Amino acid sequence: MTGEALPDPATLTAGQLDELNCALCCRLLADVLDDRMIGKVPTGTGPRRRMAELWACAPTCATARRRQVRGA
Ligand SMILES: [Zn+2]
């Protein structure tokens, strides 16, 4: 698709497979201003097998801007 190498799903955390953490740098996606879907990987076994969407910081992990934290 993009030609970007996807991480090995066996090395990903539950948070990364559940779209909570960046699949590349593990940052909490809620903390970055933009994110992007980088691809899908198969995860789980048997009846629990599914395709997990992998999300990452955008435009890249190195340049992603932090979301401004609104005053609580
Ligand atoms: Zn990242």
N, CA, C, O and the ligand as a Tripos MOL2 file, in Angstrom:
@<TRIPOS>MOLECULE
protein
  289   287    73     0     0
PROTEIN
NO_CHARGES

@<TRIPOS>ATOM
      1 N           0.8480   -1.1950    0.0000 N.3       1 MET1
      2 CA          0.0000    0.0000    0.0000 C.3       1 MET1
      3 C           0.8870    1.2490    0.0000 C.2       1 MET1
      4 O           1.1040    1.8700   -1.0400 O.2       1 MET1
      5 N           1.3880    1.6020    1.1730 N.am      2 THR2
      6 CA          2.2650    2.7630    1.2230 C.3       2 THR2
      7 C           3.7070    2.3630    0.9970 C.2       2 THR2
      8 O           4.5540    3.2150    0.7290 O.2       2 THR2
      9 N           3.9960    1.0770    1.1020 N.am      3 GLY3
     10 CA          5.3610    0.6230    0.9770 C.3       3 GLY3
     11 C           6.1320    0.7210    2.2710 C.2       3 GLY3
     12 O           7.2880    0.3080    2.3580 O.2       3 GLY3
     13 N           5.4760    1.2730    3.2760 N.am      4 GLU4
     14 CA          6.1300    1.3930    4.5800 C.3       4 GLU4
     15 C           6.1060    0.0340    5.2610 C.2       4 GLU4
     16 O           5.0880   -0.6580    5.2510 O.2       4 GLU4
     17 N           7.2250   -0.3400    5.8480 N.am      5 ALA5
     18 CA          7.2900   -1.6200    6.5290 C.3       5 ALA5
     19 C           6.4320   -1.5780    7.7830 C.2       5 ALA5
     20 O           6.5360   -0.6550    8.5910 O.2       5 ALA5
     21 N           5.6010   -2.5660    7.9330 N.am      6 LEU6
     22 CA          4.7660   -2.6330    9.1250 C.3       6 LEU6
     23 C           5.5030   -3.4200   10.1970 C.2       6 LEU6
     24 O           6.2560   -4.3460    9.8980 O.2       6 LEU6
     25 N           5.2760   -3.0380   11.4530 N.am      7 PRO7
     26 CA          5.9090   -3.7910   12.5290 C.3       7 PRO7
     27 C           5.3440   -5.2130   12.6160 C.2       7 PRO7
     28 O           4.2170   -5.4780   12.1990 O.2       7 PRO7
     29 N           6.1310   -6.0910   13.1520 N.am      8 ASP8
     30 CA          5.6920   -7.4670   13.3590 C.3       8 ASP8
     31 C           4.5990   -7.4710   14.4210 C.2       8 ASP8
     32 O           4.8420   -7.0470   15.5510 O.2       8 ASP8
     33 N           3.3960   -7.9420   14.0820 N.am      9 PRO9
     34 CA          2.2960   -7.9020   15.0560 C.3       9 PRO9
     35 C           2.6340   -8.6280   16.3510 C.2       9 PRO9
     36 O           2.0760   -8.3110   17.4020 O.2       9 PRO9
     37 N           3.5410   -9.6010   16.2880 N.am     10 ALA10
     38 CA          3.9080  -10.3360   17.5040 C.3      10 ALA10
     39 C           4.6310   -9.4410   18.5020 C.2      10 ALA10
     40 O           4.6970   -9.7590   19.6890 O.2      10 ALA10
     41 N           5.1750   -8.3210   18.0250 N.am     11 THR11
     42 CA          5.9300   -7.4450   18.9150 C.3      11 THR11
     43 C           5.0800   -6.2930   19.4330 C.2      11 THR11
     44 O           5.5490   -5.4900   20.2390 O.2      11 THR11
     45 N           3.8370   -6.2080   18.9790 N.am     12 LEU12
     46 CA          3.0070   -5.0650   19.3470 C.3      12 LEU12
     47 C           2.2730   -5.3100   20.6530 C.2      12 LEU12
     48 O           1.9340   -6.4450   20.9890 O.2      12 LEU12
     49 N           2.0380   -4.2460   21.3710 N.am     13 THR13
     50 CA          1.2890   -4.3470   22.6250 C.3      13 THR13
     51 C          -0.2070   -4.3290   22.3300 C.2      13 THR13
     52 O          -0.6330   -4.0030   21.2220 O.2      13 THR13
     53 N          -0.9890   -4.6820   23.3340 N.am     14 ALA14
     54 CA         -2.4460   -4.6370   23.1820 C.3      14 ALA14
     55 C          -2.8990   -3.2380   22.8320 C.2      14 ALA14
     56 O          -3.8200   -3.0620   22.0340 O.2      14 ALA14
     57 N          -2.2590   -2.2340   23.4250 N.am     15 GLY15
     58 CA         -2.6200   -0.8510   23.1370 C.3      15 GLY15
     59 C          -2.3470   -0.4860   21.6950 C.2      15 GLY15
     60 O          -3.1150    0.2520   21.0790 O.2      15 GLY15
     61 N          -1.2570   -1.0010   21.1560 N.am     16 GLN16
     62 CA         -0.9410   -0.7060   19.7590 C.3      16 GLN16
     63 C          -1.9350   -1.3910   18.8220 C.2      16 GLN16
     64 O          -2.2990   -0.8380   17.7840 O.2      16 GLN16
     65 N          -2.3650   -2.5760   19.1860 N.am     17 LEU17
     66 CA         -3.3250   -3.2920   18.3500 C.3      17 LEU17
     67 C          -4.7310   -2.7390   18.5060 C.2      17 LEU17
     68 O          -5.5860   -2.9720   17.6520 O.2      17 LEU17
     69 N          -4.9780   -2.0200   19.5690 N.am     18 ASP18
     70 CA         -6.3020   -1.4460   19.8130 C.3      18 ASP18
     71 C          -6.3680    0.0320   19.4740 C.2      18 ASP18
     72 O          -7.2930    0.7310   19.8850 O.2      18 ASP18
     73 N          -5.3780    0.5070   18.7180 N.am     19 GLU19
     74 CA         -5.3940    1.8850   18.2100 C.3      19 GLU19
     75 C          -5.2620    2.9170   19.3180 C.2      19 GLU19
     76 O          -5.6770    4.0650   19.1520 O.2      19 GLU19
     77 N          -4.6900    2.5190   20.4400 N.am     20 LEU20
     78 CA         -4.4800    3.4680   21.5330 C.3      20 LEU20
     79 C          -3.0920    4.0760   21.4820 C.2      20 LEU20
     80 O          -2.8980    5.2480   21.8040 O.2      20 LEU20
     81 N          -2.1290    3.2590   21.0710 N.am     21 ASN21
     82 CA         -0.7480    3.7070   21.0390 C.3      21 ASN21
     83 C          -0.2280    3.6510   19.6110 C.2      21 ASN21
     84 O          -0.6690    2.8370   18.8000 O.2      21 ASN21
     85 N           0.7210    4.5340   19.3240 N.am     22 CYS22
     86 CA          1.3650    4.5110   18.0250 C.3      22 CYS22
     87 C           2.0110    3.1470   17.7940 C.2      22 CYS22
     88 O           2.6940    2.6180   18.6720 O.2      22 CYS22
     89 N           1.7900    2.5840   16.6090 N.am     23 ALA23
     90 CA          2.3410    1.2660   16.3220 C.3      23 ALA23
     91 C           3.8470    1.3110   16.1150 C.2      23 ALA23
     92 O           4.5130    0.2760   16.1390 O.2      23 ALA23
     93 N           4.3810    2.5000   15.9140 N.am     24 LEU24
     94 CA          5.8080    2.6220   15.6320 C.3      24 LEU24
     95 C           6.6020    3.0680   16.8510 C.2      24 LEU24
     96 O           7.6850    2.5370   17.1010 O.2      24 LEU24
     97 N           6.0900    4.0310   17.6150 N.am     25 CYS25
     98 CA          6.8710    4.5480   18.7380 C.3      25 CYS25
     99 C           6.1550    4.3570   20.0710 C.2      25 CYS25
    100 O           6.7060    4.6820   21.1220 O.2      25 CYS25
    101 N           4.9420    3.8360   20.0350 N.am     26 CYS26
    102 CA          4.1910    3.4880   21.2460 C.3      26 CYS26
    103 C           3.6720    4.7050   22.0100 C.2      26 CYS26
    104 O           3.1440    4.5650   23.1130 O.2      26 CYS26
    105 N           3.8180    5.9030   21.4270 N.am     27 ARG27
    106 CA          3.2660    7.0800   22.0910 C.3      27 ARG27
    107 C           1.7440    6.9620   22.1390 C.2      27 ARG27
    108 O           1.1260    6.3570   21.2630 O.2      27 ARG27
    109 N           1.1580    7.5460   23.1690 N.am     28 LEU28
    110 CA         -0.2960    7.5500   23.2560 C.3      28 LEU28
    111 C          -0.8450    8.4410   22.1400 C.2      28 LEU28
    112 O          -0.5040    9.6200   22.0540 O.2      28 LEU28
    113 N          -1.6810    7.8790   21.3050 N.am     29 LEU29
    114 CA         -2.1690    8.6430   20.1550 C.3      29 LEU29
    115 C          -3.0280    9.8260   20.5880 C.2      29 LEU29
    116 O          -3.1550   10.8030   19.8490 O.2      29 LEU29
    117 N          -3.6040    9.7480   21.7510 N.am     30 ALA30
    118 CA         -4.4020   10.8730   22.2480 C.3      30 ALA30
    119 C          -3.5310   12.0960   22.5030 C.2      30 ALA30
    120 O          -4.0340   13.2150   22.6110 O.2      30 ALA30
    121 N          -2.2160   11.8760   22.5990 N.am     31 ASP31
    122 CA         -1.3100   12.9840   22.8950 C.3      31 ASP31
    123 C          -0.7840   13.6780   21.6490 C.2      31 ASP31
    124 O          -0.1230   14.7110   21.7560 O.2      31 ASP31
    125 N          -1.0570   13.1410   20.4860 N.am     32 VAL32
    126 CA         -0.5390   13.7730   19.2760 C.3      32 VAL32
    127 C          -1.6790   14.4030   18.4970 C.2      32 VAL32
    128 O          -2.8230   13.9540   18.5590 O.2      32 VAL32
    129 N          -1.3410   15.4490   17.7640 N.am     33 LEU33
    130 CA         -2.3590   16.2330   17.0840 C.3      33 LEU33
    131 C          -2.9970   15.4480   15.9300 C.2      33 LEU33
    132 O          -4.2090   15.5070   15.7230 O.2      33 LEU33
    133 N          -2.1820   14.7300   15.2010 N.am     34 ASP34
    134 CA         -2.6910   13.9770   14.0560 C.3      34 ASP34
    135 C          -2.1610   12.5600   14.0990 C.2      34 ASP34
    136 O          -1.0640   12.2950   14.5910 O.2      34 ASP34
    137 N          -2.9630   11.6650   13.5730 N.am     35 ASP35
    138 CA         -2.4680   10.2990   13.4350 C.3      35 ASP35
    139 C          -2.8860    9.7640   12.0810 C.2      35 ASP35
    140 O          -3.6940   10.3700   11.3780 O.2      35 ASP35
    141 N          -2.3330    8.6420   11.7320 N.am     36 ARG36
    142 CA         -2.5940    8.0810   10.4000 C.3      36 ARG36
    143 C          -2.6040    6.5750   10.5100 C.2      36 ARG36
    144 O          -1.8850    5.9940   11.3220 O.2      36 ARG36
    145 N          -3.4350    5.9390    9.6760 N.am     37 MET37
    146 CA         -3.4420    4.5010    9.6270 C.3      37 MET37
    147 C          -2.3240    4.0580    8.6970 C.2      37 MET37
    148 O          -2.2440    4.5100    7.5550 O.2      37 MET37
    149 N          -1.4730    3.1860    9.1810 N.am     38 ILE38
    150 CA         -0.3400    2.7730    8.3520 C.3      38 ILE38
    151 C          -0.5610    1.4090    7.7280 C.2      38 ILE38
    152 O           0.2140    0.9860    6.8690 O.2      38 ILE38
    153 N          -1.6020    0.7190    8.1450 N.am     39 GLY39
    154 CA         -1.8710   -0.5790    7.5330 C.3      39 GLY39
    155 C          -2.5990   -1.4900    8.5020 C.2      39 GLY39
    156 O          -2.9430   -1.1050    9.6190 O.2      39 GLY39
    157 N          -2.8180   -2.6940    8.0430 N.am     40 LYS40
    158 CA         -3.5200   -3.6680    8.8860 C.3      40 LYS40
    159 C          -2.6760   -4.9200    8.9930 C.2      40 LYS40
    160 O          -2.0190   -5.3380    8.0390 O.2      40 LYS40
    161 N          -2.7100   -5.5070   10.1720 N.am     41 VAL41
    162 CA         -1.9950   -6.7600   10.3780 C.3      41 VAL41
    163 C          -2.9400   -7.7690   11.0020 C.2      41 VAL41
    164 O          -3.8330   -7.3980   11.7650 O.2      41 VAL41
    165 N          -2.7510   -9.0400   10.6850 N.am     42 PRO42
    166 CA         -3.5670  -10.0720   11.3270 C.3      42 PRO42
    167 C          -3.1160  -10.2610   12.7680 C.2      42 PRO42
    168 O          -1.9200  -10.2440   13.0620 O.2      42 PRO42
    169 N          -4.0700  -10.4380   13.6530 N.am     43 THR43
    170 CA         -3.7260  -10.6650   15.0520 C.3      43 THR43
    171 C          -4.7010  -11.6810   15.6400 C.2      43 THR43
    172 O          -5.8010  -11.8790   15.1250 O.2      43 THR43
    173 N          -4.2770  -12.3160   16.7200 N.am     44 GLY44
    174 CA         -5.1220  -13.3190   17.3490 C.3      44 GLY44
    175 C          -5.0370  -14.6510   16.6130 C.2      44 GLY44
    176 O          -4.4160  -14.7670   15.5570 O.2      44 GLY44
    177 N          -5.6790  -15.6430   17.2020 N.am     45 THR45
    178 CA         -5.6620  -16.9810   16.6010 C.3      45 THR45
    179 C          -7.0760  -17.5370   16.5900 C.2      45 THR45
    180 O          -7.9270  -17.1170   17.3740 O.2      45 THR45
    181 N          -7.3160  -18.4810   15.6990 N.am     46 GLY46
    182 CA         -8.6050  -19.1620   15.6440 C.3      46 GLY46
    183 C          -9.7460  -18.1850   15.4690 C.2      46 GLY46
    184 O          -9.6600  -17.2640   14.6570 O.2      46 GLY46
    185 N         -10.8390  -18.3830   16.2400 N.am     47 PRO47
    186 CA        -12.0170  -17.5180   16.0750 C.3      47 PRO47
    187 C         -11.7440  -16.0770   16.4590 C.2      47 PRO47
    188 O         -12.5100  -15.1840   16.0960 O.2      47 PRO47
    189 N         -10.6550  -15.8350   17.1920 N.am     48 ARG48
    190 CA        -10.3640  -14.4640   17.5980 C.3      48 ARG48
    191 C          -9.4830  -13.7590   16.5800 C.2      48 ARG48
    192 O          -9.0840  -12.6110   16.7810 O.2      48 ARG48
    193 N          -9.1850  -14.4440   15.4970 N.am     49 ARG49
    194 CA         -8.3240  -13.8440   14.4990 C.3      49 ARG49
    195 C          -9.0530  -12.6740   13.8390 C.2      49 ARG49
    196 O         -10.2250  -12.7800   13.4780 O.2      49 ARG49
    197 N          -8.3510  -11.5770   13.6910 N.am     50 ARG50
    198 CA         -8.9470  -10.3930   13.0800 C.3      50 ARG50
    199 C          -7.8390   -9.5590   12.4730 C.2      50 ARG50
    200 O          -6.6530   -9.8010   12.6980 O.2      50 ARG50
    201 N          -8.2450   -8.5920   11.7150 N.am     51 MET51
    202 CA         -7.2760   -7.6510   11.1820 C.3      51 MET51
    203 C          -7.2860   -6.4230   12.0870 C.2      51 MET51
    204 O          -8.3200   -5.7840   12.2780 O.2      51 MET51
    205 N          -6.1470   -6.1120   12.6270 N.am     52 ALA52
    206 CA         -6.0360   -4.9380   13.4830 C.3      52 ALA52
    207 C          -5.4950   -3.7780   12.6590 C.2      52 ALA52
    208 O          -4.5420   -3.9300   11.8950 O.2      52 ALA52
    209 N          -6.1180   -2.6200   12.8270 N.am     53 GLU53
    210 CA         -5.6050   -1.4220   12.1680 C.3      53 GLU53
    211 C          -4.4700   -0.8610   13.0080 C.2      53 GLU53
    212 O          -4.5790   -0.7340   14.2270 O.2      53 GLU53
    213 N          -3.3870   -0.5300   12.3350 N.am     54 LEU54
    214 CA         -2.2570    0.0690   13.0290 C.3      54 LEU54
    215 C          -2.2460    1.5610   12.7570 C.2      54 LEU54
    216 O          -2.3270    2.0000   11.6090 O.2      54 LEU54
    217 N          -2.1450    2.3280   13.8200 N.am     55 TRP55
    218 CA         -2.1300    3.7810   13.6990 C.3      55 TRP55
    219 C          -0.8030    4.3120   14.2080 C.2      55 TRP55
    220 O          -0.1820    3.7410   15.1040 O.2      55 TRP55
    221 N          -0.3940    5.4030   13.6230 N.am     56 ALA56
    222 CA          0.8890    5.9980   14.0060 C.3      56 ALA56
    223 C           0.7620    7.5090   14.0220 C.2      56 ALA56
    224 O          -0.1870    8.0810   13.4860 O.2      56 ALA56
    225 N           1.7420    8.1400   14.6490 N.am     57 CYS57
    226 CA          1.7870    9.5900   14.6800 C.3      57 CYS57
    227 C           1.8710   10.1320   13.2490 C.2      57 CYS57
    228 O           2.4660    9.5040   12.3730 O.2      57 CYS57
    229 N           1.2710   11.3020   13.0250 N.am     58 ALA58
    230 CA          1.3510   11.9300   11.7150 C.3      58 ALA58
    231 C           1.9000   13.3410   11.8710 C.2      58 ALA58
    232 O           1.6600   13.9630   12.9060 O.2      58 ALA58
    233 N           2.6250   13.8760   10.8930 N.am     59 PRO59
    234 CA          2.9940   13.1640    9.6620 C.3      59 PRO59
    235 C           4.0250   12.0600    9.8940 C.2      59 PRO59
    236 O           4.0210   11.0610    9.1760 O.2      59 PRO59
    237 N           4.8760   12.2140   10.8460 N.am     60 THR60
    238 CA          5.7820   11.1180   11.2260 C.3      60 THR60
    239 C           5.9560   11.1750   12.7360 C.2      60 THR60
    240 O           5.6140   12.1710   13.3740 O.2      60 THR60
    241 N           6.4860   10.1080   13.2940 N.am     61 CYS61
    242 CA          6.6930   10.0900   14.7480 C.3      61 CYS61
    243 C           7.6090   11.2240   15.1730 C.2      61 CYS61
    244 O           7.3970   11.8410   16.2170 O.2      61 CYS61
    245 N           8.6220   11.5010   14.3690 N.am     62 ALA62
    246 CA          9.6170   12.4950   14.7600 C.3      62 ALA62
    247 C           9.0550   13.9110   14.7130 C.2      62 ALA62
    248 O           9.4950   14.7810   15.4650 O.2      62 ALA62
    249 N           8.0790   14.1450   13.8290 N.am     63 THR63
    250 CA          7.6110   15.5120   13.6280 C.3      63 THR63
    251 C           6.1890   15.7370   14.1250 C.2      63 THR63
    252 O           5.6580   16.8400   13.9960 O.2      63 THR63
    253 N           5.5670   14.7090   14.6890 N.am     64 ALA64
    254 CA          4.1950   14.8650   15.1530 C.3      64 ALA64
    255 C           4.1380   15.9290   16.2470 C.2      64 ALA64
    256 O           4.9890   15.9870   17.1340 O.2      64 ALA64
    257 N           3.1130   16.7600   16.1540 N.am     65 ARG65
    258 CA          2.9460   17.7960   17.1670 C.3      65 ARG65
    259 C           2.0980   17.2720   18.3110 C.2      65 ARG65
    260 O           1.1520   16.5090   18.1130 O.2      65 ARG65
    261 N           2.4520   17.6900   19.4830 N.am     66 ARG66
    262 CA          1.6670   17.2860   20.6440 C.3      66 ARG66
    263 C           0.3410   18.0380   20.6500 C.2      66 ARG66
    264 O           0.2700   19.2220   20.3210 O.2      66 ARG66
    265 N          -0.6820   17.3290   21.0270 N.am     67 ARG67
    266 CA         -1.9810   17.9650   21.1820 C.3      67 ARG67
    267 C          -1.9250   18.9420   22.3530 C.2      67 ARG67
    268 O          -1.3560   18.6370   23.4020 O.2      67 ARG67
    269 N          -2.5110   20.1010   22.1680 N.am     68 GLN68
    270 CA         -2.5710   21.0570   23.2680 C.3      68 GLN68
    271 C          -3.5100   20.5180   24.3310 C.2      68 GLN68
    272 O          -4.6390   20.1250   24.0400 O.2      68 GLN68
    273 N          -3.0410   20.5060   25.5360 N.am     69 VAL69
    274 CA         -3.8940   20.0360   26.6250 C.3      69 VAL69
    275 C          -4.7540   21.2000   27.0900 C.2      69 VAL69
    276 O          -4.2610   22.2310   27.5470 O.2      69 VAL69
    277 N          -6.0360   20.9990   26.9570 N.am     70 ARG70
    278 CA         -6.9460   22.0590   27.3720 C.3      70 ARG70
    279 C          -7.0160   22.0930   28.8820 C.2      70 ARG70
    280 O          -6.9060   21.0640   29.5500 O.2      70 ARG70
    281 N          -7.2000   23.2850   29.4080 N.am     71 GLY71
    282 CA         -7.3020   23.4200   30.8570 C.3      71 GLY71
    283 C          -8.4650   22.5990   31.3830 C.2      71 GLY71
    284 O          -9.5830   22.6910   30.8780 O.2      71 GLY71
    285 N          -8.1990   21.8140   32.3780 N.am     72 ALA72
    286 CA         -9.2380   20.9120   32.8690 C.3      72 ALA72
    287 C         -10.1350   21.6290   33.8800 C.2      72 ALA72
    288 O         -11.0720   21.0300   34.4080 O.2      72 ALA72
    289 ZN          4.7140    7.3760   16.7320 Zn       73 ZN73
@<TRIPOS>BOND
     1     1     2 1
     2     2     3 1
     3     3     4 2
     4     3     5 am
     5     5     6 1
     6     6     7 1
     7     7     8 2
     8     7     9 am
     9     9    10 1
    10    10    11 1
    11    11    12 2
    12    11    13 am
    13    13    14 1
    14    14    15 1
    15    15    16 2
    16    15    17 am
    17    17    18 1
    18    18    19 1
    19    19    20 2
    20    19    21 am
    21    21    22 1
    22    22    23 1
    23    23    24 2
    24    23    25 am
    25    25    26 1
    26    26    27 1
    27    27    28 2
    28    27    29 am
    29    29    30 1
    30    30    31 1
    31    31    32 2
    32    31    33 am
    33    33    34 1
    34    34    35 1
    35    35    36 2
    36    35    37 am
    37    37    38 1
    38    38    39 1
    39    39    40 2
    40    39    41 am
    41    41    42 1
    42    42    43 1
    43    43    44 2
    44    43    45 am
    45    45    46 1
    46    46    47 1
    47    47    48 2
    48    47    49 am
    49    49    50 1
    50    50    51 1
    51    51    52 2
    52    51    53 am
    53    53    54 1
    54    54    55 1
    55    55    56 2
    56    55    57 am
    57    57    58 1
    58    58    59 1
    59    59    60 2
    60    59    61 am
    61    61    62 1
    62    62    63 1
    63    63    64 2
    64    63    65 am
    65    65    66 1
    66    66    67 1
    67    67    68 2
    68    67    69 am
    69    69    70 1
    70    70    71 1
    71    71    72 2
    72    71    73 am
    73    73    74 1
    74    74    75 1
    75    75    76 2
    76    75    77 am
    77    77    78 1
    78    78    79 1
    79    79    80 2
    80    79    81 am
    81    81    82 1
    82    82    83 1
    83    83    84 2
    84    83    85 am
    85    85    86 1
    86    86    87 1
    87    87    88 2
    88    87    89 am
    89    89    90 1
    90    90    91 1
    91    91    92 2
    92    91    93 am
    93    93    94 1
    94    94    95 1
    95    95    96 2
    96    95    97 am
    97    97    98 1
    98    98    99 1
    99    99   100 2
   100    99   101 am
   101   101   102 1
   102   102   103 1
   103   103   104 2
   104   103   105 am
   105   105   106 1
   106   106   107 1
   107   107   108 2
   108   107   109 am
   109   109   110 1
   110   110   111 1
   111   111   112 2
   112   111   113 am
   113   113   114 1
   114   114   115 1
   115   115   116 2
   116   115   117 am
   117   117   118 1
   118   118   119 1
   119   119   120 2
   120   119   121 am
   121   121   122 1
   122   122   123 1
   123   123   124 2
   124   123   125 am
   125   125   126 1
   126   126   127 1
   127   127   128 2
   128   127   129 am
   129   129   130 1
   130   130   131 1
   131   131   132 2
   132   131   133 am
   133   133   134 1
   134   134   135 1
   135   135   136 2
   136   135   137 am
   137   137   138 1
   138   138   139 1
   139   139   140 2
   140   139   141 am
   141   141   142 1
   142   142   143 1
   143   143   144 2
   144   143   145 am
   145   145   146 1
   146   146   147 1
   147   147   148 2
   148   147   149 am
   149   149   150 1
   150   150   151 1
   151   151   152 2
   152   151   153 am
   153   153   154 1
   154   154   155 1
   155   155   156 2
   156   155   157 am
   157   157   158 1
   158   158   159 1
   159   159   160 2
   160   159   161 am
   161   161   162 1
   162   162   163 1
   163   163   164 2
   164   163   165 am
   165   165   166 1
   166   166   167 1
   167   167   168 2
   168   167   169 am
   169   169   170 1
   170   170   171 1
   171   171   172 2
   172   171   173 am
   173   173   174 1
   174   174   175 1
   175   175   176 2
   176   175   177 am
   177   177   178 1
   178   178   179 1
   179   179   180 2
   180   179   181 am
   181   181   182 1
   182   182   183 1
   183   183   184 2
   184   183   185 am
   185   185   186 1
   186   186   187 1
   187   187   188 2
   188   187   189 am
   189   189   190 1
   190   190   191 1
   191   191   192 2
   192   191   193 am
   193   193   194 1
   194   194   195 1
   195   195   196 2
   196   195   197 am
   197   197   198 1
   198   198   199 1
   199   199   200 2
   200   199   201 am
   201   201   202 1
   202   202   203 1
   203   203   204 2
   204   203   205 am
   205   205   206 1
   206   206   207 1
   207   207   208 2
   208   207   209 am
   209   209   210 1
   210   210   211 1
   211   211   212 2
   212   211   213 am
   213   213   214 1
   214   214   215 1
   215   215   216 2
   216   215   217 am
   217   217   218 1
   218   218   219 1
   219   219   220 2
   220   219   221 am
   221   221   222 1
   222   222   223 1
   223   223   224 2
   224   223   225 am
   225   225   226 1
   226   226   227 1
   227   227   228 2
   228   227   229 am
   229   229   230 1
   230   230   231 1
   231   231   232 2
   232   231   233 am
   233   233   234 1
   234   234   235 1
   235   235   236 2
   236   235   237 am
   237   237   238 1
   238   238   239 1
   239   239   240 2
   240   239   241 am
   241   241   242 1
   242   242   243 1
   243   243   244 2
   244   243   245 am
   245   245   246 1
   246   246   247 1
   247   247   248 2
   248   247   249 am
   249   249   250 1
   250   250   251 1
   251   251   252 2
   252   251   253 am
   253   253   254 1
   254   254   255 1
   255   255   256 2
   256   255   257 am
   257   257   258 1
   258   258   259 1
   259   259   260 2
   260   259   261 am
   261   261   262 1
   262   262   263 1
   263   263   264 2
   264   263   265 am
   265   265   266 1
   266   266   267 1
   267   267   268 2
   268   267   269 am
   269   269   270 1
   270   270   271 1
   271   271   272 2
   272   271   273 am
   273   273   274 1
   274   274   275 1
   275   275   276 2
   276   275   277 am
   277   277   278 1
   278   278   279 1
   279   279   280 2
   280   279   281 am
   281   281   282 1
   282   282   283 1
   283   283   284 2
   284   283   285 am
   285   285   286 1
   286   286   287 1
   287   287   288 2
@<TRIPOS>SUBSTRUCTURE
     1 MET1         2 RESIDUE 1 A MET
     2 THR2         6 RESIDUE 1 A THR
     3 GLY3        10 RESIDUE 1 A GLY
     4 GLU4        14 RESIDUE 1 A GLU
     5 ALA5        18 RESIDUE 1 A ALA
     6 LEU6        22 RESIDUE 1 A LEU
     7 PRO7        26 RESIDUE 1 A PRO
     8 ASP8        30 RESIDUE 1 A ASP
     9 PRO9        34 RESIDUE 1 A PRO
    10 ALA10       38 RESIDUE 1 A ALA
    11 THR11       42 RESIDUE 1 A THR
    12 LEU12       46 RESIDUE 1 A LEU
    13 THR13       50 RESIDUE 1 A THR
    14 ALA14       54 RESIDUE 1 A ALA
    15 GLY15       58 RESIDUE 1 A GLY
    16 GLN16       62 RESIDUE 1 A GLN
    17 LEU17       66 RESIDUE 1 A LEU
    18 ASP18       70 RESIDUE 1 A ASP
    19 GLU19       74 RESIDUE 1 A GLU
    20 LEU20       78 RESIDUE 1 A LEU
    21 ASN21       82 RESIDUE 1 A ASN
    22 CYS22       86 RESIDUE 1 A CYS
    23 ALA23       90 RESIDUE 1 A ALA
    24 LEU24       94 RESIDUE 1 A LEU
    25 CYS25       98 RESIDUE 1 A CYS
    26 CYS26      102 RESIDUE 1 A CYS
    27 ARG27      106 RESIDUE 1 A ARG
    28 LEU28      110 RESIDUE 1 A LEU
    29 LEU29      114 RESIDUE 1 A LEU
    30 ALA30      118 RESIDUE 1 A ALA
    31 ASP31      122 RESIDUE 1 A ASP
    32 VAL32      126 RESIDUE 1 A VAL
    33 LEU33      130 RESIDUE 1 A LEU
    34 ASP34      134 RESIDUE 1 A ASP
    35 ASP35      138 RESIDUE 1 A ASP
    36 ARG36      142 RESIDUE 1 A ARG
    37 MET37      146 RESIDUE 1 A MET
    38 ILE38      150 RESIDUE 1 A ILE
    39 GLY39      154 RESIDUE 1 A GLY
    40 LYS40      158 RESIDUE 1 A LYS
    41 VAL41      162 RESIDUE 1 A VAL
    42 PRO42      166 RESIDUE 1 A PRO
    43 THR43      170 RESIDUE 1 A THR
    44 GLY44      174 RESIDUE 1 A GLY
    45 THR45      178 RESIDUE 1 A THR
    46 GLY46      182 RESIDUE 1 A GLY
    47 PRO47      186 RESIDUE 1 A PRO
    48 ARG48      190 RESIDUE 1 A ARG
    49 ARG49      194 RESIDUE 1 A ARG
    50 ARG50      198 RESIDUE 1 A ARG
    51 MET51      202 RESIDUE 1 A MET
    52 ALA52      206 RESIDUE 1 A ALA
    53 GLU53      210 RESIDUE 1 A GLU
    54 LEU54      214 RESIDUE 1 A LEU
    55 TRP55      218 RESIDUE 1 A TRP
    56 ALA56      222 RESIDUE 1 A ALA
    57 CYS57      226 RESIDUE 1 A CYS
    58 ALA58      230 RESIDUE 1 A ALA
    59 PRO59      234 RESIDUE 1 A PRO
    60 THR60      238 RESIDUE 1 A THR
    61 CYS61      242 RESIDUE 1 A CYS
    62 ALA62      246 RESIDUE 1 A ALA
    63 THR63      250 RESIDUE 1 A THR
    64 ALA64      254 RESIDUE 1 A ALA
    65 ARG65      258 RESIDUE 1 A ARG
    66 ARG66      262 RESIDUE 1 A ARG
    67 ARG67      266 RESIDUE 1 A ARG
    68 GLN68      270 RESIDUE 1 A GLN
    69 VAL69      274 RESIDUE 1 A VAL
    70 ARG70      278 RESIDUE 1 A ARG
    71 GLY71      282 RESIDUE 1 A GLY
    72 ALA72      286 RESIDUE 1 A ALA
    73 ZN73       289 GROUP 0 **** ****
